[in-house]
Protein backbone atom coordinates (compact mmCIF):
# COMPACT_ATOMS: atom_id res chain seq x y z
CA UNK A 1 0.00 0.00 0.00
CA UNK A 2 1.07 3.46 -0.71
CA UNK A 3 1.44 6.13 1.92
CA UNK A 4 -1.48 8.11 0.41
CA UNK A 5 -3.80 5.10 0.79
CA UNK A 6 -2.92 4.73 4.46
CA UNK A 7 -3.53 8.44 5.05
CA UNK A 8 -6.87 8.23 3.17
CA UNK A 9 -8.02 5.27 5.26
CA UNK A 10 -6.97 7.10 8.43
CA UNK A 11 -8.98 10.19 7.44
CA UNK A 12 -12.05 8.02 6.72
CA UNK A 13 -11.79 6.30 10.10
CA UNK A 14 -11.52 9.64 11.92
CA UNK A 15 -14.46 11.08 9.94
CA UNK A 16 -16.63 8.07 10.73
CA UNK A 17 -15.73 8.29 14.43
CA UNK A 18 -16.68 11.98 14.50
CA UNK A 19 -20.01 11.30 12.78
CA UNK A 20 -20.78 8.45 15.15
CA UNK A 21 -19.99 10.51 18.26
CA UNK A 22 -22.00 13.48 16.97
CA UNK A 23 -25.01 11.29 16.23
CA UNK A 24 -25.35 10.55 19.95
CA UNK A 25 -26.11 14.25 20.51
CA UNK A 26 -29.12 14.20 18.20
CA UNK A 27 -32.43 13.59 19.87
CA UNK A 28 -35.87 13.79 18.37
CA UNK A 29 -38.59 16.14 19.56
CA UNK A 30 -41.21 14.13 21.35
CA UNK A 31 -43.63 14.05 24.25
CA UNK A 32 -43.28 12.57 27.72
CA UNK A 33 -44.93 9.38 26.46
CA UNK A 34 -42.08 8.81 23.97
CA UNK A 35 -39.39 9.46 26.59
CA UNK A 36 -39.79 6.05 28.23
CA UNK A 37 -37.26 4.24 26.06
CA UNK A 38 -34.77 6.76 24.69
CA UNK A 39 -33.32 10.23 25.06
CA UNK A 40 -35.62 12.86 23.56
CA UNK A 41 -36.09 16.62 23.44
CA UNK A 42 -39.38 17.85 24.85
CA UNK A 43 -40.75 21.27 24.04
CA UNK A 44 -43.08 22.65 26.65
CA UNK A 45 -44.13 25.40 28.99
CA UNK A 46 -43.09 25.93 32.58
CA UNK A 47 -45.98 25.17 34.95
CA UNK A 48 -45.68 28.22 37.18
CA UNK A 49 -48.33 27.23 39.73
CA UNK A 50 -46.37 24.11 40.76
CA UNK A 51 -43.21 23.98 42.86
CA UNK A 52 -39.87 25.12 41.46
CA UNK A 53 -37.27 23.68 43.83
CA UNK A 54 -33.69 24.86 44.01
CA UNK A 55 -31.72 25.10 47.25
CA UNK A 56 -28.05 25.79 46.49
CA UNK A 57 -27.15 25.62 50.19
CA UNK A 58 -28.50 22.07 50.43
CA UNK A 59 -27.46 20.75 46.98
CA UNK A 60 -26.33 23.16 44.24
CA UNK A 61 -26.68 20.41 41.63
CA UNK A 62 -30.35 19.56 42.17
CA UNK A 63 -33.06 21.57 40.46
CA UNK A 64 -36.64 20.46 39.85
CA UNK A 65 -39.68 22.00 38.20
CA UNK A 66 -42.78 20.99 36.25
CA UNK A 67 -43.23 21.19 32.47
CA UNK A 68 -46.34 20.77 30.33
CA UNK A 69 -45.53 19.28 26.92
CA UNK A 70 -47.38 20.03 23.67
CA UNK A 71 -49.79 17.13 24.32
CA UNK A 72 -50.83 18.62 27.66
CA UNK A 73 -49.00 16.13 29.89
CA UNK A 74 -47.41 17.61 33.00
CA UNK A 75 -44.33 15.95 34.47
CA UNK A 76 -41.74 16.78 37.09
CA UNK A 77 -38.35 17.52 35.52
CA UNK A 78 -35.19 16.92 37.54
CA UNK A 79 -31.84 18.40 36.55
CA UNK A 80 -28.54 17.73 38.25
CA UNK A 81 -27.27 21.21 37.45
CA UNK A 82 -27.66 24.70 38.82
CA UNK A 83 -30.84 26.66 38.11
CA UNK A 84 -30.46 28.84 34.98
CA UNK A 85 -30.66 32.61 35.37
CA UNK A 86 -34.09 34.16 34.59
CA UNK A 87 -35.64 30.68 34.52
CA UNK A 88 -39.08 31.85 35.65
CA UNK A 89 -39.26 34.35 32.76
CA UNK A 90 -39.01 31.67 30.06
CA UNK A 91 -41.79 31.48 27.47
CA UNK A 92 -40.82 28.03 26.27
CA UNK A 93 -38.53 25.29 27.56
CA UNK A 94 -36.74 22.52 25.68
CA UNK A 95 -35.44 19.75 27.94
CA UNK A 96 -33.29 16.86 26.74
CA UNK A 97 -33.34 13.62 28.70
CA UNK A 98 -35.49 10.59 29.44
CA UNK A 99 -38.06 9.30 31.88
CA UNK A 100 -36.88 7.57 35.05
CA UNK A 101 -39.94 6.12 36.79
CA UNK A 102 -42.46 9.01 36.91
CA UNK A 103 -39.95 11.86 36.59
CA UNK A 104 -38.16 13.24 33.52
CA UNK A 105 -34.42 13.46 34.22
CA UNK A 106 -32.95 16.18 32.02
CA UNK A 107 -29.35 16.35 30.87
CA UNK A 108 -29.73 19.72 29.15
CA UNK A 109 -32.12 22.66 29.07
CA UNK A 110 -32.74 25.42 26.55
CA UNK A 111 -34.86 28.44 27.50
CA UNK A 112 -36.70 30.75 25.18
CA UNK A 113 -37.07 33.96 27.12
CA UNK A 114 -39.28 36.88 26.15
CA UNK A 115 -37.53 39.51 24.12
CA UNK A 116 -36.93 42.80 25.86
CA UNK A 117 -37.63 44.38 22.48
CA UNK A 118 -41.05 42.77 22.08
CA UNK A 119 -43.02 45.90 23.04
CA UNK A 120 -40.93 48.01 20.65
CA UNK A 121 -41.49 45.47 17.86
CA UNK A 122 -45.28 45.56 18.37
CA UNK A 123 -45.22 49.37 18.35
CA UNK A 124 -43.16 49.52 15.13
CA UNK A 125 -45.46 47.02 13.39
CA UNK A 126 -48.55 48.99 14.38
CA UNK A 127 -46.97 52.19 13.08
CA UNK A 128 -46.10 50.54 9.74
CA UNK A 129 -49.65 49.24 9.29
CA UNK A 130 -51.18 52.69 9.82
Secondary structure, DSSP 4 states (H G I P E B T S, - for coil): --HHHHHHHHHHHHHHHHHHHHHTT--EEE-GGGGGTS-EEEEEEE-TTS--EE-TTT-TT-EEEEEEETTS-EEEEEESSPPPTTGGGEEEEEEEEEEETTEEEEEEEEEEEPPTTHHHHHHHHHHHH-
